[in-house]
Amino acid sequence: MVIGTNEKQWMCQRHKRPCTGGAKCRCRRRRIGRARLATLAAIATAVTVLGAARWAVSAPGPVLISVQTVGGVSRIMAAHGSEAGSPFAPSLYAEADPEVSFDGKRILFAGKRGAGDTWQVWESDRGGGGLRQLTRAAGDASQPHYLPDGKILYRVAMGATNALYSAESDGAKPTRLTYNVDPLQETSILPDGRILASLSGRWCTLNQDGTGISPVTGDLAPAHHAEAPTAATPLATAPRPVPTGHASVIDPTKKSGKLFCLNSYLSDKATVAGLPDGAMRRVRVWTRSPQEKILGEAPIEPDGSFALELPPNVPLRVDALDAGGKVLASDPVWLWLRPNETRGCIGCHEDRDLTPENRVPDAIRRLPNKLGLEGGAR
Amino acid sequence: MRRFLKRWKKVLIGGFAICLFAFLTAAARLHAWGVDHVQQMTGDTRWQPDCLKCHMQAGIQPAIGSRHEDPYRSPAQLALSPDGRTLYVSASGCDKVLVVDPQAGKVQSEIPVGRHPFGICVSASGDRAFVANRWSGTVCEIDTAGRKVARTFPVGDGPIGVALGAGGHKLFTANYWSNDISVVDLASGQELTRLPAGRSPSCAVASPDGSRIYVGNQLSNPVPFRTSPVGEVTVVDANADTVAERRTFYNAHMIESVAVSPAAAGHEPFALATLVRPKNLVPAAQVARGWMITNGMGIMDLAGQPVRLASTAQEVPAGSNPTPATPAQVLLDDPNYFYADPSNVAITPDGKKAYVSHSGADIVTAIDMDRLWGVVEGDQANGRKGERRRIAADCALCNRLGVSKAFVTARIKTAPCPKGMAVSPDGRYVYVAARLGDKVQVISTEQNAVVRTIDLGGPPTESLRRRGERLFHNAGHTFQGQFSCRSCHPDGHMDGLIYDLESNGLGINLVQNRSLQLVNGTEPLKWSGVSTSFYRQCGMRFAAFITRAGPFDPDDLNALVAHIISIEPYPNIHRRPDGTLTDAQKRGKVIFERTVDTAGKPLPPLDRCSTCHSGPKFTDHKLHDVDTAGPMDTRRKFDTAHLVNVYQHTGFLHDGRAATMEEIWTKYGTSNRHGAVNDLQKEQLNDLIEYLKTL
C-alpha cells in the first residue's frame, strides 16, 4: 500500500504495513479500539451475568413475610414455600411493619441498625437483596407505606405525638403532612387512595397530601385496615392493585388555608342540634404552639355557616360561642390545614352518612374571615 | 485563521467545554424544575414535562379519524316484542335498528333508519316498532314482519323518546332540543300538536293502560340565579292530548328514564325515575361524602293514586311543606363508593324488583321494591333526631348515603356504559344495552348476575377515539367513582348548572358549565382562559380541582382529548337546509357585522359584534372586559365564548346569569360595552338574536 510520498514514514515495522507507530498509527488505533470493544463487551457480559444472578437470587417467586419476636426483638422472617423462615435482613438489629410494593418485587419496612439506634425506613428486594436505608429522621420512623404516586409514607415519632411524612421513593425530600396533637396509629392505605389511621381511638381518613382529615364515613374501618402479618398469617409478596392516586392542590408557597362550615347546627349531639336558631353567634379558633392559644374569633351566620382563612400547618380547634361569649359547642379534636387547602364541613359532628345540602351558605357571600394571619382579626 | 485557531485552541476548547457544561447543567436543572412543576401540578410521578401539550394553545392534538368511520353499533335503547322472542335495539352508532333473537343470542337483521336512533317502543300487537331518530327529527315506523321501515314521520327537534298511547292510535315523542312533546296521529301520520315539556326531555313512557305518558326531562327547569335545580317529569293525558301534571323533583335533574309499575304489584301503582342530585351551589372543595354529585332515584305515585310517602323522603323548597304529590327521592350510592350516571330504570312485571343501569359505573343495581317501600314509607325515613328540623329542605333521607344498603340487593357488573333496559314478559330476564361495549347483556333476575352476552357485531378493536369516549363516560377516574365527564357534559353538551369551583375561591368567580360541541379550535378553555389546551384542562386541572384523584395517564388523556375534539354539534334547526337565511336572520346578520350605528356614526372595532366573535367559530380566542363581571367576580376579563349552536345553551354569560339571550343586553349589558346595542330597537335586537341562533 502506498500512501502519498512518505511511504517509509508510514511503514509499521511490526505489522509490515504503512504506519508511523506513533499516536497516529492506525494499527495502534485499531488495537486500542479492539481493546476498548473487548472491555465494553466484558463489562456488558459481567453486568448481564450479575443482573441475572441477582434476579435469580432476588426473585425466587413469592416470599412469605411474617413478623415474629425473636429474643425479645421484632424481626421480619422470610420463607419460600414450605421451608422454615429466616431473618429477612440479618444485617439489622430489628425490623417491623413490612409492606410489599404494588408490583410485589420490593419490601418497605421499619428497621433498626443497632439496639440503640432509632427506627428508620428501609427497603429491599423481596429476596432481601439491595438493602438500603431510605429515611434519616430524628425520631423513630415506622409504619411505612407505598403511595400510588410512587412516593412513600411513614410515621415519625415526635415526643408525645407523631406526624406522617411523605418522601420520594429514595427517601429524598421528606415532607411533613400532618400536625396532629394526639398520635396517629395504625396507618394503612385505602383502595380509594386515602390514608386510614386511628386518632385518639377514632378511625379517620386523610388524603395523601395530609389534607382532609376527617372521621370515617360508613362502615369503612376497621374492615379495610390491613393487619400486620404474623407468624400465623404471613404476607405473600404478590402484586396487588394500585390504589387511586390523588392530585394535590397543596402549594407550599401559600401562607393560608380555608375552613368553612355549611351548618353548625347540624349535629348528632343533642346539645347542639337542640340549640335555637341564631344561638351560635361566633366561632373561636384555637391553636397550639406548644401552649394552647386563641387565634381569633369570627361570626357565625344566621344559617349556621362560617368561613375562615387560617394559617396552615398548625393544629386548629374550633368552639362555637353565643352572643355573650359562652361556649355552646366545643370540638375537642384538633385538625389542621395544609397550604392552599380548602376544607369544607357539613355540620358539627353530624351523621357521617349525610351529604351536603345544595344551597348557598351565607358565609360564602363574602370573603372568608382571616384569623391569625396578617391583616386578619385577633 | 489557522494560526488563530492553533494559538487559541486550548482556550476555545476550554471555553466550549465550559459552555457545554453550563448548558447541560442548565438543561438538567430546567428539566428537574419541569419534573417538579409537572409533579406539583399533577400530584403524580408518571408525567414527564411536555411544555407544548399544556402551554401551547391548540398546539398538539392526537390524530383521529371521523366519528362516522368507526363502525361501532353503540346500542342505546331496546324494546322487546310482546311475546319476548324478539329484541329491537336502536344502534345509535350505525343508524340502524338491530333485530335480535335473545334466545339464540344473534342479530337476525339490521334495519337502516334515521340518524342517531335512540328511543324505541313496540306496539301491543307486536307488528310495529317505532324508533326516534334524534339527529333527523323524525320517527321511523318499522314493519316488524317485513323488517323494514314502513313510514317516517317528522316530529319536533331532537326526538329521543317514543311511547304509544292507549289503543296504539297515537305516538308521543320527547323532543330534546325543542323542549316539547309531539303528538302524532298514526292513522294519518300527521303531528296533531306539540305540548310543552320541561327542559331537554329525554324519555317517554306510557302507563300500563296507556292513558298517561310520563316524560322525564334531563336538565333542570329554569330557576332563579344561584338556586337549586328543579327536575321535572311531565305527565301527559294521552286521551286529551294535554299536559296533565308537572311533577317536580327539587334539588335534582338528569331525569333520563321513567318506569311505571303495573297495577298488580301488591302496592299502589307507582313510577320510578332515575335522577342526579348535584351540589353545584356548594363550593366544590372536595369530592368525598357526595360533595359534588349524588346519584339517586325518585319515587312518585301515578296521577290520582297517591302512595304513602314519609315527608322526610320528600324534598321541597325551604319553608314549604310536601304534598302527597311530592315525589320521594333516595340515593343509590354507598357512603364510600358512588354509582355514577343512573341512566335507565326497569321494573319486573310483578313490581317486586327494579333495576337501574349506571352508565358511568358499568353497573346495574338490583332493588328489592318491598324493602324500598319500607324505606320511603317507614321509620327509616325519619332520619336522626334533630336533622329534620335542621336540614332546610326538610329531606333527611334524600341526602343520606348508605340508605341504599336497605334495599339494594346486588350491584351487577356489566360491559361498558349500560344504558337502555327491557324486562322479559315473564320477568326472568333483564336485557341491558351496553352502549360502549357493543353488546346486549342478559341479567337473570333470580341470580342477579349476567348470564349471557349477545355481541352486536361491532369491531373487535377499540380505536383511540372510542377509547376516549369510554373514558369520557366512565367515572372510574374520579375519587370514589362519583361522576364522569358525561355527568356534567351529557352527550358532550352541558348540564346547565352554575358551579362554585374551589380553584377560584369560596363563593366567588362562579362559572356556568360550557358545551363541548365543536369546542376544538376555540382555545383557550374555561371562562378565565387559564387552560391553553385540552391536555392541560383535562389532565392536570381536571384531576386537581374536579376529580380529586390521580390524573389520567398519558395514553388515556390522549384518547380522551381525541374524543372531545371529535364531538360533533347537533344539527341546528334554525338553519335552513339550503343555507339561506330568513329575512329576520338577514337583518340580524347585518347588525352582527355592522361597522356603523343606526345614526351612521362609525362604531369602534371593539363595539362591533364581529370583532370579538370572529373566525369560523366566532371567537377571537382572547379575554375581554365587556362589563359582564358580576358582584362575586374578582376578574373583569372573560374568554370570548364561541357561538356555535348558542341557541342550545341554557344560560348566558360566564356565570349563567342571563336566562335568555335578550337578557345579555336588556338586563346585564346596559352599559353598552358588550357590543353597541343601545341604539337598536327591540325588533332589531330580536333580529340579531334570530341570526345568532343560526350560528
Interface residues (C-beta under 8 A of the other chain):
Chain A: P148 D149 G150 K151 D192 G193 R194 T205 Q208 D209 G212 S214 T217 G218 D219 L220 T244 G245 H246 A247 S248 V249 D251 K258 F260 L262 N263 Y265 L266 S267 D268 A270 A273 G274 D303 A307 T342 R343 G344 I346 G347 D351 R352 D353 L354 T355 P356 E357 N358 R359 V360 P361 A363 I364 R365 R366 L367 P368
Chain B: Q39 Q40 T42 G43 D44 T45 R46 R226 S228 P229 N251 R277 P278 K279 N280 L281 V282 P283 A285 Q286 A288 R289 G290 W291 T294 A318 L331 D334 P335 N336 Y337 R384 K385 G386 E387 R389 R390 I391 A392 A393 N399 R400 L401 G402 V403 F479 Q480 D500 E502 S503 L506 G507 I508 M540 A543 A544 F545 T547 R548 A549 G550 P551 M632
